[in-house]
Amino acid sequence: MNFDPRRKTANIILLIAAFVIVSLILWNTNSFFRKFKEEERHKMEIWATAQSELLQSSEDTDLGNLHVKIFQNNTSTPMILVNKDGSIKTNNMRAELVADSTYVKKKIANFNNENTPISIDYKGEHLATLYYGNSEVLNKLKYYPIALLLIIFLFGAVIFFFFKTNKASEQNRLWAGMAKETAHQIGTPLTSLLGWNELLKSEKISPEITREIEKDIARLQTITERFSKIGSLPRLEPSDIVEETRNAFEYLKLRSSKLIHFSFDSKVKQYPVLLNRSLYNWTIENLVKNGIDAMKGKGHIAIEIVPDGKTVNVLVSDTGHGIPKSNFNAVFNPGVTTKKRGWGLGLSLVKRIVEEYHQGKIKVLSSSKEGTIMQITLKANRSL
């Protein structure tokens, strides 16, 4: 993949610009919050001054009217007035709650933490203390930066996943194109091999030799078919999973080291499922070859087919070194491999074939130093 320094620079500039914009928005919001809070404090001080005058001049009608107007104009800020005799008056608070003295005491403590209480004095004499909280608008404004950051985070996450998905899609198209081109390139020498094999037959070569060559040519044709199907939705056909598994198993058995012991066991003679035969055989081969690699070419490979109600389990076990439990899920990720050679694509392809194409499940059933058991689960197809 080519590295474009201009794209990297553009991404850095975009990141810095986004950081600056967010910082300015947060700074401006904080400044607005403080200014709004100061204005609310100023309103409370005016109210406290009017209250002080009223307490000392209750008979003055003009002052009384002024207090009432100031009092009525404040319809948003919750407040508690504690007179010097201990009596309490409230404003902008629910009547059914202020009847509870415990609730009022808690609110006084809360208001005291939110805003500094205002002492109402007249000519040096303390008359009352005003406790007030933040208005509903101010409380909403306080959480605005958090909401803004959350929105920015979600927006950034959407953009990130969009580009990540787009990049993955491009890579998938690239791999699909390479696979199809590989299949196309294999086709030419494969045709030539077919011709040479026919020539060998005419030369009266041992039939056993030509039969084995034909098997390998058929194998190459199968591999070519597999590569040609990458990137397209494979066709599933009613098949017997016992027969298909046995065929793939026997092929690998004949072409593997004599140091490896193979065993096959099925609890049923037949079991109908929907399969793409070529891709399913590829799956079995990958699992068996992974087991052989884990055993370093010496050990026991076993396949067992076990029906389970409306599904069937195909168990592929080996006597290799095992997989750490923490890696049970990670082994199916692209690029994860324990081999010195290889790209770590085998099990990721297996997972895709089983789960995306066949709507089944695959997992590491168990693993220890004595070996590993991989389990494929597929749904039954009763139409067969």
Buried (B, 14 or more C-beta within 10 A) or exposed (E): EEEEEEEEEEEEEEEEEEEEEBEEBBEEBBEEBEEBBEEBBEBBEEBBBBBBBBBEBEEEEEBBEBBEEBBEEBEEBBBBBBBEEEEBEBBBBEEEEBEEEEBBEEBBEBBBEBBEBBEBEBEEEEBBBBBBBBBEEBEEBBEBBEEBEEEBEEEEEEEEEEEEEEEEEEEEEEBBEEBBEBBEEBBEEBEEBBEEBEEBBEEEEEEEEBEEBBEEBEEBBBBBBBBBBBBEEBEBEEBBBBBBBBEBBEBBBEEBEEEBEBEBEBEEEEBBBBBBBBBBBBBBBBBBBBBBBBBEEEBBBBBBBBBEEEBBBBBBBBBBBBBEEEBBEEBBEBEBBBEEEEEBBBBBBBBBBBBEBBEBBBBBBBBEEEBBBBBBBBBBBEEB
